[in-house]
């Protein structure tokens, strides 16, 4: 505990700088311009790809069922 408090104070003092903060509008435009990809973007793409594959499999299975029904009649 004796070390934590001085270390915390030192970190807080080191974090202070004499540069003014970035305006909010500029920060927002930079954030949109960069359009940083998140890990969830890749997961969403994988999920959509899996859904598309499942649609194709279902469509082929339905076609196969129709062919089997047509041959059996």
PQR file of N, CA, C, O and H, with PARSE charges and radii, in Angstrom:
ATOM      1  N   UNK A   1       0.829  -1.192   0.000 -0.4000 1.5000
ATOM      2  CA  UNK A   1       0.000   0.000   0.000 -0.0000 2.0000
ATOM      3  C   UNK A   1       0.868   1.248   0.000  0.5500 1.7000
ATOM      4  O   UNK A   1       0.499   2.274  -0.570 -0.5500 1.4000
ATOM      5  N   UNK A   2       2.028   1.149   0.647 -0.4000 1.5000
ATOM      6  CA  UNK A   2       2.921   2.301   0.706 -0.0000 2.0000
ATOM      7  C   UNK A   2       3.483   2.633  -0.668  0.5500 1.7000
ATOM      8  O   UNK A   2       3.811   3.788  -0.940 -0.5500 1.4000
ATOM      9  H   UNK A   2       2.328   0.314   1.111  0.4000 1.0000
ATOM     10  N   UNK A   3       3.597   1.654  -1.518 -0.4000 1.5000
ATOM     11  CA  UNK A   3       4.164   1.869  -2.846 -0.0000 2.0000
ATOM     12  C   UNK A   3       3.077   2.274  -3.843  0.5500 1.7000
ATOM     13  O   UNK A   3       3.347   3.019  -4.786 -0.5500 1.4000
ATOM     14  H   UNK A   3       3.331   0.716  -1.296  0.4000 1.0000
ATOM     15  N   UNK A   4       1.883   1.799  -3.643 -0.4000 1.5000
ATOM     16  CA  UNK A   4       0.805   2.013  -4.608 -0.0000 2.0000
ATOM     17  C   UNK A   4       0.407   3.481  -4.694  0.5500 1.7000
ATOM     18  O   UNK A   4       0.245   4.006  -5.795 -0.5500 1.4000
ATOM     19  H   UNK A   4       1.664   1.194  -2.877  0.4000 1.0000
ATOM     20  N   UNK A   5       0.250   4.141  -3.578 -0.4000 1.5000
ATOM     21  CA  UNK A   5      -0.197   5.534  -3.583 -0.0000 2.0000
ATOM     22  C   UNK A   5       0.811   6.459  -4.266  0.5500 1.7000
ATOM     23  O   UNK A   5       0.399   7.252  -5.112 -0.5500 1.4000
ATOM     24  H   UNK A   5       0.381   3.714  -2.684  0.4000 1.0000
ATOM     25  N   UNK A   6       2.092   6.404  -3.953 -0.4000 1.5000
ATOM     26  CA  UNK A   6       3.041   7.259  -4.678 -0.0000 2.0000
ATOM     27  C   UNK A   6       3.125   6.906  -6.162  0.5500 1.7000
ATOM     28  O   UNK A   6       3.283   7.791  -7.003 -0.5500 1.4000
ATOM     29  H   UNK A   6       2.427   5.759  -3.266  0.4000 1.0000
ATOM     30  N   UNK A   7       3.021   5.624  -6.482 -0.4000 1.5000
ATOM     31  CA  UNK A   7       3.053   5.212  -7.881 -0.0000 2.0000
ATOM     32  C   UNK A   7       1.844   5.757  -8.630  0.5500 1.7000
ATOM     33  O   UNK A   7       1.969   6.200  -9.771 -0.5500 1.4000
ATOM     34  H   UNK A   7       2.893   4.905  -5.799  0.4000 1.0000
ATOM     35  N   UNK A   8       0.691   5.728  -8.004 -0.4000 1.5000
ATOM     36  CA  UNK A   8      -0.518   6.275  -8.612 -0.0000 2.0000
ATOM     37  C   UNK A   8      -0.382   7.774  -8.839  0.5500 1.7000
ATOM     38  O   UNK A   8      -0.745   8.279  -9.902 -0.5500 1.4000
ATOM     39  H   UNK A   8       0.590   5.368  -7.077  0.4000 1.0000
ATOM     40  N   UNK A   9       0.137   8.482  -7.854 -0.4000 1.5000
ATOM     41  CA  UNK A   9       0.341   9.930  -7.997 -0.0000 2.0000
ATOM     42  C   UNK A   9       1.330  10.233  -9.115  0.5500 1.7000
ATOM     43  O   UNK A   9       1.128  11.171  -9.886 -0.5500 1.4000
ATOM     44  H   UNK A   9       0.432   8.072  -6.991  0.4000 1.0000
ATOM     45  N   UNK A  10       2.385   9.453  -9.205 -0.4000 1.5000
ATOM     46  CA  UNK A  10       3.377   9.650 -10.249 -0.0000 2.0000
ATOM     47  C   UNK A  10       2.762   9.429 -11.629  0.5500 1.7000
ATOM     48  O   UNK A  10       3.039  10.185 -12.560 -0.5500 1.4000
ATOM     49  H   UNK A  10       2.549   8.690  -8.579  0.4000 1.0000
ATOM     50  N   UNK A  11       1.942   8.411 -11.763 -0.4000 1.5000
ATOM     51  CA  UNK A  11       1.278   8.142 -13.047 -0.0000 2.0000
ATOM     52  C   UNK A  11       0.327   9.268 -13.421  0.5500 1.7000
ATOM     53  O   UNK A  11       0.265   9.665 -14.585 -0.5500 1.4000
ATOM     54  H   UNK A  11       1.717   7.797 -11.006  0.4000 1.0000
ATOM     55  N   UNK A  12      -0.406   9.780 -12.458 -0.4000 1.5000
ATOM     56  CA  UNK A  12      -1.334  10.872 -12.741 -0.0000 2.0000
ATOM     57  C   UNK A  12      -0.587  12.126 -13.169  0.5500 1.7000
ATOM     58  O   UNK A  12      -1.022  12.824 -14.085 -0.5500 1.4000
ATOM     59  H   UNK A  12      -0.355   9.457 -11.513  0.4000 1.0000
ATOM     60  N   UNK A  13       0.522  12.414 -12.523 -0.4000 1.5000
ATOM     61  CA  UNK A  13       1.309  13.585 -12.900 -0.0000 2.0000
ATOM     62  C   UNK A  13       1.966  13.398 -14.263  0.5500 1.7000
ATOM     63  O   UNK A  13       2.082  14.356 -15.029 -0.5500 1.4000
ATOM     64  H   UNK A  13       0.875  11.846 -11.779  0.4000 1.0000
ATOM     65  N   UNK A  14       2.389  12.202 -14.569 -0.4000 1.5000
ATOM     66  CA  UNK A  14       3.025  11.939 -15.853 -0.0000 2.0000
ATOM     67  C   UNK A  14       2.014  12.009 -16.992  0.5500 1.7000
ATOM     68  O   UNK A  14       2.383  12.308 -18.128 -0.5500 1.4000
ATOM     69  H   UNK A  14       2.294  11.425 -13.947  0.4000 1.0000
ATOM     70  N   UNK A  15       0.762  11.742 -16.706 -0.4000 1.5000
ATOM     71  CA  UNK A  15      -0.264  11.763 -17.741 -0.0000 2.0000
ATOM     72  C   UNK A  15      -0.614  13.178 -18.163  0.5500 1.7000
ATOM     73  O   UNK A  15      -1.140  13.380 -19.258 -0.5500 1.4000
ATOM     74  H   UNK A  15       0.462  11.499 -15.783  0.4000 1.0000
ATOM     75  N   UNK A  16      -0.339  14.148 -17.330 -0.4000 1.5000
ATOM     76  CA  UNK A  16      -0.641  15.538 -17.657 -0.0000 2.0000
ATOM     77  C   UNK A  16       0.353  16.046 -18.689  0.5500 1.7000
ATOM     78  O   UNK A  16       1.550  15.777 -18.589 -0.5500 1.4000
ATOM     79  H   UNK A  16       0.088  13.983 -16.440  0.4000 1.0000
ATOM     80  N   UNK A  17      -0.135  16.771 -19.665 -0.4000 1.5000
ATOM     81  CA  UNK A  17       0.744  17.372 -20.662 -0.0000 2.0000
ATOM     82  C   UNK A  17       0.271  18.783 -20.933  0.5500 1.7000
ATOM     83  O   UNK A  17      -0.845  19.155 -20.569 -0.5500 1.4000
ATOM     84  H   UNK A  17      -1.107  16.990 -19.746  0.4000 1.0000
ATOM     85  N   UNK A  18       1.121  19.567 -21.573 -0.4000 1.5000
ATOM     86  CA  UNK A  18       0.755  20.948 -21.856 -0.0000 2.0000
ATOM     87  C   UNK A  18       0.117  21.099 -23.229  0.5500 1.7000
ATOM     88  O   UNK A  18      -0.102  22.224 -23.678 -0.5500 1.4000
ATOM     89  H   UNK A  18       2.027  19.265 -21.869  0.4000 1.0000
ATOM     90  N   UNK A  19      -0.188  19.986 -23.913 -0.4000 1.5000
ATOM     91  CA  UNK A  19      -0.880  20.073 -25.194 -0.0000 2.0000
ATOM     92  C   UNK A  19      -2.380  20.224 -24.942  0.5500 1.7000
ATOM     93  O   UNK A  19      -2.924  19.586 -24.041 -0.5500 1.4000
ATOM     94  H   UNK A  19      -0.010  19.072 -23.548  0.4000 1.0000
ATOM     95  N   UNK A  20      -3.050  21.068 -25.735 -0.4000 1.5000
ATOM     96  CA  UNK A  20      -4.504  21.197 -25.567 -0.0000 2.0000
ATOM     97  C   UNK A  20      -5.207  19.939 -26.080  0.5500 1.7000
ATOM     98  O   UNK A  20      -4.667  19.241 -26.938 -0.5500 1.4000
ATOM     99  H   UNK A  20      -2.608  21.586 -26.467  0.4000 1.0000
ATOM    100  N   UNK A  21      -6.386  19.647 -25.574 -0.4000 1.5000
ATOM    101  CA  UNK A  21      -7.113  18.457 -26.033 -0.0000 2.0000
ATOM    102  C   UNK A  21      -7.578  18.620 -27.478  0.5500 1.7000
ATOM    103  O   UNK A  21      -7.795  19.735 -27.951 -0.5500 1.4000
ATOM    104  H   UNK A  21      -6.824  20.214 -24.877  0.4000 1.0000
ATOM    105  N   UNK A  22      -7.725  17.510 -28.156 -0.4000 1.5000
ATOM    106  CA  UNK A  22      -8.182  17.508 -29.542 -0.0000 2.0000
ATOM    107  C   UNK A  22      -9.662  17.863 -29.567  0.5500 1.7000
ATOM    108  O   UNK A  22     -10.427  17.326 -28.765 -0.5500 1.4000
ATOM    109  H   UNK A  22      -7.549  16.604 -27.771  0.4000 1.0000
ATOM    110  N   UNK A  23     -10.094  18.754 -30.466 -0.4000 1.5000
ATOM    111  CA  UNK A  23     -11.524  19.082 -30.559 -0.0000 2.0000
ATOM    112  C   UNK A  23     -12.349  17.830 -30.880  0.5500 1.7000
ATOM    113  O   UNK A  23     -11.883  16.931 -31.578 -0.5500 1.4000
ATOM    114  H   UNK A  23      -9.473  19.190 -31.118  0.4000 1.0000
ATOM    115  N   UNK A  24     -13.561  17.788 -30.367 -0.4000 1.5000
ATOM    116  CA  UNK A  24     -14.408  16.606 -30.517 -0.0000 2.0000
ATOM    117  C   UNK A  24     -14.747  16.322 -31.977  0.5500 1.7000
ATOM    118  O   UNK A  24     -14.778  15.160 -32.384 -0.5500 1.4000
ATOM    119  H   UNK A  24     -13.940  18.519 -29.799  0.4000 1.0000
ATOM    120  N   UNK A  25     -15.001  17.363 -32.774 -0.4000 1.5000
ATOM    121  CA  UNK A  25     -15.372  17.163 -34.174 -0.0000 2.0000
ATOM    122  C   UNK A  25     -14.217  16.539 -34.945  0.5500 1.7000
ATOM    123  O   UNK A  25     -14.428  15.655 -35.775 -0.5500 1.4000
ATOM    124  H   UNK A  25     -14.976  18.307 -32.444  0.4000 1.0000
ATOM    125  N   UNK A  26     -13.012  16.990 -34.679 -0.4000 1.5000
ATOM    126  CA  UNK A  26     -11.849  16.443 -35.374 -0.0000 2.0000
ATOM    127  C   UNK A  26     -11.623  14.992 -34.975  0.5500 1.7000
ATOM    128  O   UNK A  26     -11.294  14.157 -35.818 -0.5500 1.4000
ATOM    129  H   UNK A  26     -12.840  17.708 -34.005  0.4000 1.0000
ATOM    130  N   UNK A  27     -11.794  14.695 -33.719 -0.4000 1.5000
ATOM    131  CA  UNK A  27     -11.608  13.324 -33.251 -0.0000 2.0000
ATOM    132  C   UNK A  27     -12.651  12.399 -33.870  0.5500 1.7000
ATOM    133  O   UNK A  27     -12.334  11.271 -34.246 -0.5500 1.4000
ATOM    134  H   UNK A  27     -12.062  15.373 -33.035  0.4000 1.0000
ATOM    135  N   UNK A  28     -13.882  12.866 -33.976 -0.4000 1.5000
ATOM    136  CA  UNK A  28     -14.946  12.045 -34.555 -0.0000 2.0000
ATOM    137  C   UNK A  28     -14.703  11.802 -36.039  0.5500 1.7000
ATOM    138  O   UNK A  28     -14.919  10.692 -36.526 -0.5500 1.4000
ATOM    139  H   UNK A  28     -14.140  13.782 -33.671  0.4000 1.0000
ATOM    140  N   UNK A  29     -14.258  12.825 -36.762 -0.4000 1.5000
ATOM    141  CA  UNK A  29     -14.020  12.651 -38.194 -0.0000 2.0000
ATOM    142  C   UNK A  29     -12.841  11.720 -38.438  0.5500 1.7000
ATOM    143  O   UNK A  29     -12.851  10.949 -39.397 -0.5500 1.4000
ATOM    144  H   UNK A  29     -14.082  13.726 -36.366  0.4000 1.0000
ATOM    145  N   UNK A  30     -11.832  11.781 -37.586 -0.4000 1.5000
ATOM    146  CA  UNK A  30     -10.697  10.879 -37.724 -0.0000 2.0000
ATOM    147  C   UNK A  30     -11.117   9.448 -37.426  0.5500 1.7000
ATOM    148  O   UNK A  30     -10.642   8.512 -38.070 -0.5500 1.4000
ATOM    149  H   UNK A  30     -11.824  12.408 -36.806  0.4000 1.0000
ATOM    150  N   UNK A  31     -11.990   9.277 -36.471 -0.4000 1.5000
ATOM    151  CA  UNK A  31     -12.451   7.936 -36.125 -0.0000 2.0000
ATOM    152  C   UNK A  31     -13.241   7.328 -37.275  0.5500 1.7000
ATOM    153  O   UNK A  31     -13.094   6.141 -37.569 -0.5500 1.4000
ATOM    154  H   UNK A  31     -12.375  10.037 -35.948  0.4000 1.0000
ATOM    155  N   UNK A  32     -14.072   8.127 -37.927 -0.4000 1.5000
ATOM    156  CA  UNK A  32     -14.857   7.612 -39.047 -0.0000 2.0000
ATOM    157  C   UNK A  32     -13.980   7.384 -40.266  0.5500 1.7000
ATOM    158  O   UNK A  32     -14.208   6.446 -41.029 -0.5500 1.4000
ATOM    159  H   UNK A  32     -14.191   9.091 -37.688  0.4000 1.0000
ATOM    160  N   UNK A  33     -12.978   8.234 -40.455 -0.4000 1.5000
ATOM    161  CA  UNK A  33     -12.096   8.094 -41.605 -0.0000 2.0000
ATOM    162  C   UNK A  33     -11.257   6.828 -41.494  0.5500 1.7000
ATOM    163  O   UNK A  33     -11.013   6.149 -42.492 -0.5500 1.4000
ATOM    164  H   UNK A  33     -12.792   8.996 -39.835  0.4000 1.0000
ATOM    165  N   UNK A  34     -10.825   6.516 -40.301 -0.4000 1.5000
ATOM    166  CA  UNK A  34      -9.980   5.338 -40.113 -0.0000 2.0000
ATOM    167  C   UNK A  34     -10.805   4.060 -40.247  0.5500 1.7000
ATOM    168  O   UNK A  34     -10.311   3.057 -40.764 -0.5500 1.4000
ATOM    169  H   UNK A  34     -11.023   7.067 -39.490  0.4000 1.0000
ATOM    170  N   UNK A  35     -12.042   4.086 -39.789 -0.4000 1.5000
ATOM    171  CA  UNK A  35     -12.952   2.929 -39.781 -0.0000 2.0000
ATOM    172  C   UNK A  35     -12.212   1.660 -39.358  0.5500 1.7000
ATOM    173  O   UNK A  35     -12.016   0.728 -40.138 -0.5500 1.4000
ATOM    174  H   UNK A  35     -12.443   4.900 -39.369  0.4000 1.0000
ATOM    175  N   UNK A  36     -11.825   1.669 -38.125 -0.4000 1.5000
ATOM    176  CA  UNK A  36     -11.052   0.573 -37.559 -0.0000 2.0000
ATOM    177  C   UNK A  36     -11.908  -0.686 -37.527  0.5500 1.7000
ATOM    178  O   UNK A  36     -13.048  -0.668 -37.064 -0.5500 1.4000
ATOM    179  H   UNK A  36     -11.985   2.426 -37.492  0.4000 1.0000
ATOM    180  N   UNK A  37     -11.347  -1.759 -38.018 -0.4000 1.5000
ATOM    181  CA  UNK A  37     -12.055  -3.031 -38.007 -0.0000 2.0000
ATOM    182  C   UNK A  37     -11.958  -3.648 -36.613  0.5500 1.7000
ATOM    183  O   UNK A  37     -10.920  -3.579 -35.955 -0.5500 1.4000
ATOM    184  H   UNK A  37     -10.420  -1.774 -38.393  0.4000 1.0000
ATOM    185  N   UNK A  38     -13.040  -4.237 -36.193 -0.4000 1.5000
ATOM    186  CA  UNK A  38     -13.063  -4.886 -34.889 -0.0000 2.0000
ATOM    187  C   UNK A  38     -13.058  -6.399 -35.086  0.5500 1.7000
ATOM    188  O   UNK A  38     -13.353  -6.875 -36.182 -0.5500 1.4000
ATOM    189  H   UNK A  38     -13.883  -4.294 -36.728  0.4000 1.0000
ATOM    190  N   UNK A  39     -12.736  -7.143 -34.070 -0.4000 1.5000
ATOM    191  CA  UNK A  39     -12.780  -8.605 -34.198 -0.0000 2.0000
ATOM    192  C   UNK A  39     -14.175  -9.113 -34.543  0.5500 1.7000
ATOM    193  O   UNK A  39     -14.325 -10.163 -35.167 -0.5500 1.4000
ATOM    194  H   UNK A  39     -12.497  -6.757 -33.179  0.4000 1.0000
ATOM    195  N   UNK A  40     -15.184  -8.370 -34.136 -0.4000 1.5000
ATOM    196  CA  UNK A  40     -16.557  -8.798 -34.405 -0.0000 2.0000
ATOM    197  C   UNK A  40     -16.893  -8.676 -35.880  0.5500 1.7000
ATOM    198  O   UNK A  40     -17.760  -9.402 -36.364 -0.5500 1.4000
ATOM    199  H   UNK A  40     -15.062  -7.517 -33.629  0.4000 1.0000
ATOM    200  N   UNK A  41     -16.232  -7.776 -36.618 -0.4000 1.5000
ATOM    201  CA  UNK A  41     -16.491  -7.661 -38.047 -0.0000 2.0000
ATOM    202  C   UNK A  41     -16.164  -8.972 -38.753  0.5500 1.7000
ATOM    203  O   UNK A  41     -16.941  -9.448 -39.581 -0.5500 1.4000
ATOM    204  H   UNK A  41     -15.527  -7.186 -36.224  0.4000 1.0000
ATOM    205  N   UNK A  42     -15.035  -9.543 -38.430 -0.4000 1.5000
ATOM    206  CA  UNK A  42     -14.645 -10.815 -39.043 -0.0000 2.0000
ATOM    207  C   UNK A  42     -15.614 -11.920 -38.644  0.5500 1.7000
ATOM    208  O   UNK A  42     -15.965 -12.768 -39.465 -0.5500 1.4000
ATOM    209  H   UNK A  42     -14.404  -9.157 -37.758  0.4000 1.0000
ATOM    210  N   UNK A  43     -16.044 -11.911 -37.396 -0.4000 1.5000
ATOM    211  CA  UNK A  43     -16.994 -12.933 -36.949 -0.0000 2.0000
ATOM    212  C   UNK A  43     -18.330 -12.774 -37.654  0.5500 1.7000
ATOM    213  O   UNK A  43     -18.967 -13.767 -38.009 -0.5500 1.4000
ATOM    214  H   UNK A  43     -15.759 -11.222 -36.730  0.4000 1.0000
ATOM    215  N   UNK A  44     -18.763 -11.532 -37.861 -0.4000 1.5000
ATOM    216  CA  UNK A  44     -20.028 -11.295 -38.572 -0.0000 2.0000
ATOM    217  C   UNK A  44     -19.915 -11.774 -40.017  0.5500 1.7000
ATOM    218  O   UNK A  44     -20.854 -12.364 -40.551 -0.5500 1.4000
ATOM    219  H   UNK A  44     -18.246 -10.726 -37.573  0.4000 1.0000
ATOM    220  N   UNK A  45     -18.770 -11.522 -40.649 -0.4000 1.5000
ATOM    221  CA  UNK A  45     -18.575 -11.981 -42.021 -0.0000 2.0000
ATOM    222  C   UNK A  45     -18.597 -13.504 -42.087  0.5500 1.7000
ATOM    223  O   UNK A  45     -19.197 -14.082 -42.993 -0.5500 1.4000
ATOM    224  H   UNK A  45     -18.007 -11.043 -40.215  0.4000 1.0000
ATOM    225  N   UNK A  46     -17.944 -14.150 -41.128 -0.4000 1.5000
ATOM    226  CA  UNK A  46     -17.957 -15.612 -41.086 -0.0000 2.0000
ATOM    227  C   UNK A  46     -19.365 -16.144 -40.873  0.5500 1.7000
ATOM    228  O   UNK A  46     -19.762 -17.137 -41.483 -0.5500 1.4000
ATOM    229  H   UNK A  46     -17.457 -13.681 -40.392  0.4000 1.0000
ATOM    230  N   UNK A  47     -20.117 -15.480 -40.006 -0.4000 1.5000
ATOM    231  CA  UNK A  47     -21.494 -15.902 -39.744 -0.0000 2.0000
ATOM    232  C   UNK A  47     -22.352 -15.753 -40.996  0.5500 1.7000
ATOM    233  O   UNK A  47     -23.158 -16.631 -41.305 -0.5500 1.4000
ATOM    234  H   UNK A  47     -19.795 -14.673 -39.511  0.4000 1.0000
ATOM    235  N   UNK A  48     -22.184 -14.650 -41.716 -0.4000 1.5000
ATOM    236  CA  UNK A  48     -22.961 -14.431 -42.933 -0.0000 2.0000
ATOM    237  C   UNK A  48     -22.577 -15.455 -43.998  0.5500 1.7000
ATOM    238  O   UNK A  48     -23.439 -15.960 -44.718 -0.5500 1.4000
ATOM    239  H   UNK A  48     -21.529 -13.937 -41.465  0.4000 1.0000
ATOM    240  N   UNK A  49     -21.290 -15.758 -44.097 -0.4000 1.5000
ATOM    241  CA  UNK A  49     -20.821 -16.752 -45.055 -0.0000 2.0000
ATOM    242  C   UNK A  49     -21.430 -18.114 -44.737  0.5500 1.7000
ATOM    243  O   UNK A  49     -21.840 -18.840 -45.642 -0.5500 1.4000
ATOM    244  H   UNK A  49     -20.590 -15.348 -43.512  0.4000 1.0000
ATOM    245  N   UNK A  50     -21.490 -18.459 -43.459 -0.4000 1.5000
ATOM    246  CA  UNK A  50     -22.085 -19.733 -43.051 -0.0000 2.0000
ATOM    247  C   UNK A  50     -23.576 -19.770 -43.376  0.5500 1.7000
ATOM    248  O   UNK A  50     -24.093 -20.802 -43.803 -0.5500 1.4000
ATOM    249  H   UNK A  50     -21.157 -17.869 -42.723  0.4000 1.0000
ATOM    250  N   UNK A  51     -24.264 -18.656 -43.177 -0.4000 1.5000
ATOM    251  CA  UNK A  51     -25.692 -18.599 -43.510 -0.0000 2.0000
ATOM    252  C   UNK A  51     -25.898 -18.773 -45.009  0.5500 1.7000
ATOM    253  O   UNK A  51     -26.829 -19.457 -45.435 -0.5500 1.4000
ATOM    254  H   UNK A  51     -23.844 -17.817 -42.829  0.4000 1.0000
ATOM    255  N   UNK A  52     -25.029 -18.154 -45.815 -0.4000 1.5000
ATOM    256  CA  UNK A  52     -25.139 -18.289 -47.265 -0.0000 2.0000
ATOM    257  C   UNK A  52     -24.905 -19.735 -47.699  0.5500 1.7000
ATOM    258  O   UNK A  52     -25.607 -20.248 -48.570 -0.5500 1.4000
ATOM    259  H   UNK A  52     -24.273 -17.598 -45.470  0.4000 1.0000
ATOM    260  N   UNK A  53     -23.923 -20.385 -47.093 -0.4000 1.5000
ATOM    261  CA  UNK A  53     -23.654 -21.787 -47.413 -0.0000 2.0000
ATOM    262  C   UNK A  53     -24.847 -22.651 -47.026  0.5500 1.7000
ATOM    263  O   UNK A  53     -25.218 -23.562 -47.767 -0.5500 1.4000
ATOM    264  H   UNK A  53     -23.353 -19.968 -46.385  0.4000 1.0000
ATOM    265  N   UNK A  54     -25.448 -22.376 -45.876 -0.4000 1.5000
ATOM    266  CA  UNK A  54     -26.605 -23.154 -45.435 -0.0000 2.0000
ATOM    267  C   UNK A  54     -27.773 -22.977 -46.398  0.5500 1.7000
ATOM    268  O   UNK A  54     -28.505 -23.930 -46.665 -0.5500 1.4000
ATOM    269  H   UNK A  54     -25.147 -21.636 -45.274  0.4000 1.0000
ATOM    270  N   UNK A  55     -27.952 -21.771 -46.919 -0.4000 1.5000
ATOM    271  CA  UNK A  55     -29.020 -21.539 -47.901 -0.0000 2.0000
ATOM    272  C   UNK A  55     -28.784 -22.373 -49.156  0.5500 1.7000
ATOM    273  O   UNK A  55     -29.719 -22.953 -49.709 -0.5500 1.4000
ATOM    274  H   UNK A  55     -27.357 -20.997 -46.701  0.4000 1.0000
ATOM    275  N   UNK A  56     -27.535 -22.431 -49.600 -0.4000 1.5000
ATOM    276  CA  UNK A  56     -27.213 -23.213 -50.793 -0.0000 2.0000
ATOM    277  C   UNK A  56     -27.472 -24.694 -50.538  0.5500 1.7000
ATOM    278  O   UNK A  56     -28.034 -25.383 -51.389 -0.5500 1.4000
ATOM    279  H   UNK A  56     -26.776 -21.961 -49.151  0.4000 1.0000
ATOM    280  N   UNK A  57     -27.066 -25.183 -49.377 -0.4000 1.5000
ATOM    281  CA  UNK A  57     -27.276 -26.594 -49.034 -0.0000 2.0000
ATOM    282  C   UNK A  57     -28.765 -26.903 -48.974  0.5500 1.7000
ATOM    283  O   UNK A  57     -29.198 -27.936 -49.485 -0.5500 1.4000
ATOM    284  H   UNK A  57     -26.609 -24.624 -48.686  0.4000 1.0000
ATOM    285  N   UNK A  58     -29.545 -26.039 -48.368 -0.4000 1.5000
ATOM    286  CA  UNK A  58     -30.994 -26.253 -48.286 -0.0000 2.0000
ATOM    287  C   UNK A  58     -31.622 -26.251 -49.673  0.5500 1.7000
ATOM    288  O   UNK A  58     -32.513 -27.053 -49.955 -0.5500 1.4000
ATOM    289  H   UNK A  58     -29.193 -25.201 -47.953  0.4000 1.0000
ATOM    290  N   UNK A  59     -31.165 -25.362 -50.532 -0.4000 1.5000
ATOM    291  CA  UNK A  59     -31.709 -25.279 -51.889 -0.0000 2.0000
ATOM    292  C   UNK A  59     -31.386 -26.559 -52.663  0.5500 1.7000
ATOM    293  O   UNK A  59     -32.247 -27.093 -53.363 -0.5500 1.4000
ATOM    294  H   UNK A  59     -30.442 -24.710 -50.303  0.4000 1.0000
ATOM    295  N   UNK A  60     -30.161 -27.049 -52.541 -0.4000 1.5000
ATOM    296  CA  UNK A  60     -29.783 -28.278 -53.230 -0.0000 2.0000
ATOM    297  C   UNK A  60     -30.539 -29.482 -52.677  0.5500 1.7000
ATOM    298  O   UNK A  60     -30.917 -30.378 -53.432 -0.5500 1.4000
ATOM    299  H   UNK A  60     -29.462 -26.615 -51.973  0.4000 1.0000
ATOM    300  N   UNK A  61     -30.758 -29.509 -51.377 -0.4000 1.5000
ATOM    301  CA  UNK A  61     -31.511 -30.613 -50.774 -0.0000 2.0000
ATOM    302  C   UNK A  61     -32.950 -30.605 -51.275  0.5500 1.7000
ATOM    303  O   UNK A  61     -33.519 -31.663 -51.543 -0.5500 1.4000
ATOM    304  H   UNK A  61     -30.450 -28.781 -50.763  0.4000 1.0000
ATOM    305  N   UNK A  62     -33.532 -29.440 -51.399 -0.4000 1.5000
ATOM    306  CA  UNK A  62     -34.907 -29.334 -51.909 -0.0000 2.0000
ATOM    307  C   UNK A  62     -34.976 -29.796 -53.362  0.5500 1.7000
ATOM    308  O   UNK A  62     -35.920 -30.487 -53.746 -0.5500 1.4000
ATOM    309  H   UNK A  62     -33.069 -28.581 -51.181  0.4000 1.0000
ATOM    310  N   UNK A  63     -33.996 -29.426 -54.163 -0.4000 1.5000
ATOM    311  CA  UNK A  63     -33.968 -29.874 -55.555 -0.0000 2.0000
ATOM    312  C   UNK A  63     -33.832 -31.394 -55.627  0.5500 1.7000
ATOM    313  O   UNK A  63     -34.474 -32.040 -56.455 -0.5500 1.4000
ATOM    314  H   UNK A  63     -33.229 -28.865 -53.850  0.4000 1.0000
ATOM    315  N   UNK A  64     -33.006 -31.954 -54.769 -0.4000 1.5000
ATOM    316  CA  UNK A  64     -32.823 -33.395 -54.753 -0.0000 2.0000
ATOM    317  C   UNK A  64     -34.108 -34.099 -54.329  0.5500 1.7000
ATOM    318  O   UNK A  64     -34.459 -35.133 -54.897 -0.5500 1.4000
ATOM    319  H   UNK A  64     -32.485 -31.429 -54.097  0.4000 1.0000
ATOM    320  N   UNK A  65     -34.809 -33.557 -53.348 -0.4000 1.5000
ATOM    321  CA  UNK A  65     -36.089 -34.143 -52.928 -0.0000 2.0000
ATOM    322  C   UNK A  65     -37.094 -34.125 -54.074  0.5500 1.7000
ATOM    323  O   UNK A  65     -37.826 -35.092 -54.285 -0.5500 1.4000
ATOM    324  H   UNK A  65     -34.523 -32.717 -52.887  0.4000 1.0000
ATOM    325  N   UNK A  66     -37.122 -33.018 -54.811 -0.4000 1.5000
ATOM    326  CA  UNK A  66     -38.052 -32.921 -55.941 -0.0000 2.0000
ATOM    327  C   UNK A  66     -37.709 -33.947 -57.015  0.5500 1.7000
ATOM    328  O   UNK A  66     -38.606 -34.543 -57.610 -0.5500 1.4000
ATOM    329  H   UNK A  66     -36.528 -32.233 -54.640  0.4000 1.0000
ATOM    330  N   UNK A  67     -36.426 -34.155 -57.265 -0.4000 1.5000
ATOM    331  CA  UNK A  67     -36.024 -35.143 -58.263 -0.0000 2.0000
ATOM    332  C   UNK A  67     -36.410 -36.552 -57.822  0.5500 1.7000
ATOM    333  O   UNK A  67     -36.869 -37.357 -58.632 -0.5500 1.4000
ATOM    334  H   UNK A  67     -35.698 -33.670 -56.781  0.4000 1.0000
ATOM    335  N   UNK A  68     -36.223 -36.844 -56.549 -0.4000 1.5000
ATOM    336  CA  UNK A  68     -36.576 -38.175 -56.033 -0.0000 2.0000
ATOM    337  C   UNK A  68     -38.078 -38.393 -56.121  0.5500 1.7000
ATOM    338  O   UNK A  68     -38.525 -39.475 -56.501 -0.5500 1.4000
ATOM    339  H   UNK A  68     -35.850 -36.190 -55.891  0.4000 1.0000
ATOM    340  N   UNK A  69     -38.863 -37.378 -55.776 -0.4000 1.5000
ATOM    341  CA  UNK A  69     -40.320 -37.491 -55.865 -0.0000 2.0000
ATOM    342  C   UNK A  69     -40.761 -37.670 -57.308  0.5500 1.7000
ATOM    343  O   UNK A  69     -41.682 -38.438 -57.584 -0.5500 1.4000
ATOM    344  H   UNK A  69     -38.500 -36.499 -55.467  0.4000 1.0000
ATOM    345  N   UNK A  70     -40.115 -36.970 -58.232 -0.4000 1.5000
ATOM    346  CA  UNK A  70     -40.484 -37.082 -59.642 -0.0000 2.0000
ATOM    347  C   UNK A  70     -40.158 -38.476 -60.173  0.5500 1.7000
ATOM    348  O   UNK A  70     -40.911 -39.008 -60.989 -0.5500 1.4000
ATOM    349  H   UNK A  70     -39.366 -36.346 -58.008  0.4000 1.0000
ATOM    350  N   UNK A  71     -39.072 -39.071 -59.739 -0.4000 1.5000
ATOM    351  CA  UNK A  71     -38.696 -40.405 -60.206 -0.0000 2.0000
ATOM    352  C   UNK A  71     -39.584 -41.487 -59.599  0.5500 1.7000
ATOM    353  O   UNK A  71     -39.860 -42.498 -60.244 -0.5500 1.4000
ATOM    354  H   UNK A  71     -38.461 -38.639 -59.076  0.4000 1.0000
ATOM    355  N   UNK A  72     -40.028 -41.281 -58.375 -0.4000 1.5000
ATOM    356  CA  UNK A  72     -40.832 -42.313 -57.715 -0.0000 2.0000
ATOM    357  C   UNK A  72     -42.281 -42.299 -58.180  0.5500 1.7000
ATOM    358  O   UNK A  72     -42.997 -43.274 -57.949 -0.5500 1.4000
ATOM    359  H   UNK A  72     -39.804 -40.460 -57.851  0.4000 1.0000
ATOM    360  N   UNK A  73     -42.728 -41.261 -58.809 -0.4000 1.5000
ATOM    361  CA  UNK A  73     -44.133 -41.201 -59.244 -0.0000 2.0000
ATOM    362  C   UNK A  73     -44.333 -41.739 -60.607  0.5500 1.7000
ATOM    363  O   UNK A  73     -45.458 -41.754 -61.106 -0.5500 1.4000
ATOM    364  H   UNK A  73     -42.146 -40.470 -58.997  0.4000 1.0000
TER
END
